[in-house]
Amino acid sequence: MPRHVYLALGDSITAGIGSSHPSLSFVRHLSEFLQKKSIADRTISVAQHGWTAKDLFQVTSTLTSIPWDEVRFTTLSLGSSDLVRLLRPQRFSLSGDPFEPRSVAKKADEFGYHTDKLFRWVKEKEVPEVVTTTLYNPFPVFPIAQQFVEGMNMIIKDCSSYYGFTVVDVQKTFLNREPYLIHGYRTGNIQDLLYPRSKPVFPNNAGHLEMANLVIRQLEKQSKQAPKTKQVLKRKYPIKTVGGMKSSKRTSGR
């Protein structure tokens, strides 16, 4: 059977958090492009708000409804929920050294361990094209957040390189443009997490579109470097989701 499925694996961003409507989300923009280019006529999104790398691996590795032999293209976008957990307000104070090094190291090791397991799982499924995205920093004024983002991105890049996945550098694109691309952006400092509503972490409509465009530009660049092949698509399918987004069919994520 020809491969014709776009599989979006991720956490809150892949689930569309921050966009004002599902049609304006990162996954929907990319799905429309893939349909237009006859790369994938069906989209499956395995994503939910708050999923860590561990959650995403556990769901992806146990979900039997993913038709891996039909998956043509996959995006892996993770780490935002892990970052927020590292930067929980309970972890910091105004005294100067809010983070206990041993606890931070443990969380970093967990993120690296489950990211590697997830990437290895996807690699074993022999998906023809896999693109991963780096994390951007929603708190650029807070030095510790920058250290965490750089460390997590190093893990994402190292795992991507090892398994032969393409990396799209979202961090570089969002840098110095955070007020225009992040939903509810305020000061860029860690105290912004103390607001009870609309925590300034996830992309707004412009941010979701920018992330999709980064992946699209990468795909167009790669298509110019390789012989063109065309798939004949006989039928369009609705987006089927697992996790936090709407679905045409009810599906259990865990």
C-alpha positions in Angstrom: 0.0 0.0 0.0 1.4 3.4 -0.9 2.4 5.6 2.0 0.1 8.6 2.2 -0.2 9.6 5.9 1.2 12.6 7.7 1.8 11.7 11.4 2.2 14.6 13.8 3.8 13.6 17.1 4.1 16.2 19.9 2.8 18.0 22.9 0.9 21.2 23.4 2.2 22.9 20.3 1.3 20.0 18.0 -2.1 19.9 19.7 -2.7 23.5 18.6 -2.4 25.3 21.9 -2.0 29.0 21.5 -3.8 29.2 18.1 -7.2 30.8 18.1 -8.7 28.1 15.9 -7.7 24.6 14.9 -7.4 25.8 11.2 -4.7 28.2 12.3 -2.5 25.6 14.0 1.0 24.4 13.0 -0.3 20.9 12.1 -3.2 22.2 10.0 -1.0 24.6 7.9 1.4 21.8 7.3 -1.3 19.3 6.5 -2.8 21.6 3.8 0.7 22.0 2.2 1.3 18.2 2.2 -2.1 17.6 0.5 -1.5 20.3 -2.1 1.9 18.8 -2.9 0.5 15.2 -3.1 2.8 14.1 -0.3 0.1 13.1 2.2 -3.6 13.1 1.9 -4.4 12.1 5.5 -3.2 13.5 8.8 -3.0 11.8 12.2 -2.1 13.9 15.2 -0.9 12.2 18.3 -0.6 15.1 20.7 -2.1 16.5 23.9 -1.6 19.6 26.0 0.9 18.9 28.8 2.5 15.7 27.4 6.1 15.4 28.3 8.6 13.4 26.3 7.9 10.4 28.5 4.1 10.7 27.9 4.6 11.0 24.2 6.8 8.0 24.0 4.5 5.9 26.2 1.4 6.8 24.1 3.2 6.4 20.7 4.8 3.1 21.5 1.5 1.5 22.8 -1.0 3.0 20.4 -2.1 0.2 18.0 -4.2 2.5 15.7 -1.2 4.2 14.0 -0.9 2.7 10.5 2.9 2.9 10.5 3.2 1.2 7.1 1.2 4.0 5.6 3.1 6.9 7.2 4.9 9.0 4.6 5.9 12.0 6.7 6.3 12.6 10.4 7.0 15.7 12.5 8.4 15.4 16.1 7.8 18.5 18.2 8.4 18.0 21.9 9.9 19.5 25.0 7.7 22.6 25.7 5.9 20.8 28.5 9.2 19.4 29.9 10.5 23.0 29.9 7.5 24.4 31.7 7.9 21.7 34.4 11.5 22.6 34.9 10.5 26.2 35.3 7.6 25.8 37.6 7.1 28.7 40.0 7.5 26.3 42.9 11.1 25.8 41.9 12.2 29.4 42.1 12.3 32.2 44.7 13.7 35.6 44.7 16.8 34.6 46.8 19.0 34.0 43.8 19.6 30.2 43.4 16.1 28.7 42.9 17.0 25.5 41.2 18.4 22.5 43.0 21.1 21.1 40.6 20.4 17.5 41.4 16.7 17.8 40.6 17.4 19.7 37.4 19.9 17.1 36.3 17.4 14.3 36.9 14.8 16.0 34.8 17.3 16.6 32.0 18.3 13.0 32.0 14.7 11.9 31.9 14.0 14.1 28.9 17.1 12.8 27.1 16.2 9.2 27.9 12.7 9.3 26.6 13.5 11.5 23.6 16.0 8.9 22.5 13.5 6.1 23.0 10.8 7.9 21.1 13.2 8.7 18.2 14.4 5.1 18.1 10.8 3.9 18.0 10.0 6.1 15.0 13.2 5.1 13.3 12.4 1.4 13.6 9.1 2.1 11.8 11.1 3.1 8.6 9.1 6.4 8.0 10.6 7.9 4.8 10.8 11.5 6.1 11.0 12.7 9.7 11.4 16.3 10.7 12.1 17.4 14.3 11.7 21.0 15.6 13.9 22.7 18.3 12.5 24.5 21.3 12.2 28.3 21.3 12.7 30.2 24.6 9.5 31.9 25.9 11.6 33.5 28.7 14.6 35.1 27.0 15.2 37.6 29.8 15.7 34.7 32.3 19.2 33.3 31.9 18.4 29.9 33.4 15.6 29.4 30.9 18.1 29.9 28.1 20.5 27.3 29.6 17.6 24.8 29.8 16.5 25.5 26.2 20.0 25.1 24.8 20.5 21.9 26.7 17.3 20.4 25.6 17.9 21.5 22.0 21.3 19.8 22.1 19.5 16.6 23.1 17.0 17.0 20.2 19.8 17.7 17.7 22.0 14.9 18.9 19.2 12.3 18.7 18.1 13.6 15.3 21.6 13.4 13.9 22.0 9.9 15.3 18.8 8.6 13.8 19.1 10.5 10.5 16.2 13.0 11.1 16.0 16.5 9.7 16.1 19.3 12.3 14.3 22.6 11.8 15.7 25.4 14.0 12.7 27.1 15.5 14.8 28.6 18.3 16.8 30.6 15.8 13.7 31.9 14.1 11.9 32.9 17.2 14.9 34.7 18.8 14.2 38.4 19.3 10.7 38.0 17.8 9.1 36.5 20.9 6.5 39.3 21.4 5.1 38.8 17.9 5.1 35.0 17.9 4.2 33.8 21.4 0.6 34.0 22.7 0.2 36.3 25.7 3.9 37.3 25.7 4.6 39.9 28.5 8.1 40.6 29.8 10.0 37.5 28.9 10.9 36.8 32.5 10.1 33.8 34.6 7.6 35.8 36.8 5.3 35.7 33.8 4.5 32.0 34.8 2.9 33.3 37.9 -0.1 34.6 36.0 -3.1 32.2 36.6 -4.3 32.4 33.0 -2.8 32.5 29.5 0.8 31.6 30.4 3.0 33.0 27.7 4.6 29.8 26.5 2.9 28.7 23.3 2.9 30.1 19.8 0.1 32.5 18.7 -1.4 32.3 15.2 1.7 33.9 13.7 3.9 31.6 15.6 2.1 28.5 14.5 2.3 29.7 10.9 6.0 30.5 11.2 6.7 27.0 12.5 4.8 25.4 9.6 6.6 27.6 7.1 10.0 26.6 8.5 9.1 22.9 7.8 7.7 23.7 4.4 10.8 25.6 3.4 12.9 22.7 4.5 10.8 20.3 2.4 11.0 22.5 -0.6 14.7 22.8 -0.3 15.0 19.0 -0.1 12.7 18.5 -3.1 15.1 20.6 -5.2 18.0 18.4 -4.3 16.3 15.1 -5.1 14.5 13.6 -8.1 10.8 14.5 -8.1 8.3 11.7 -7.5 4.6 12.1 -7.7 2.0 10.1 -5.8 -1.5 9.8 -7.2 -4.0 10.5 -4.5 -7.4 9.0 -5.0 -9.2 10.3 -2.0 -9.0 13.0 0.7 -9.2 12.0 4.4 -10.1 14.2 7.4 -7.6 14.9 10.1 -7.8 12.2 12.7 -6.3 13.1 16.1 -5.2 11.4 19.2 -5.0 13.6 22.3 -6.1 17.2 22.6 -7.4 18.1 19.1 -10.8 17.6 17.6 -11.3 14.4 15.6 -13.8 13.1 13.1 -13.8 9.9 15.0 -13.5 9.4 18.8 -10.1 8.0 19.7 -8.5 7.2 23.0 -5.0 8.6 23.4 -3.8 6.4 26.2 
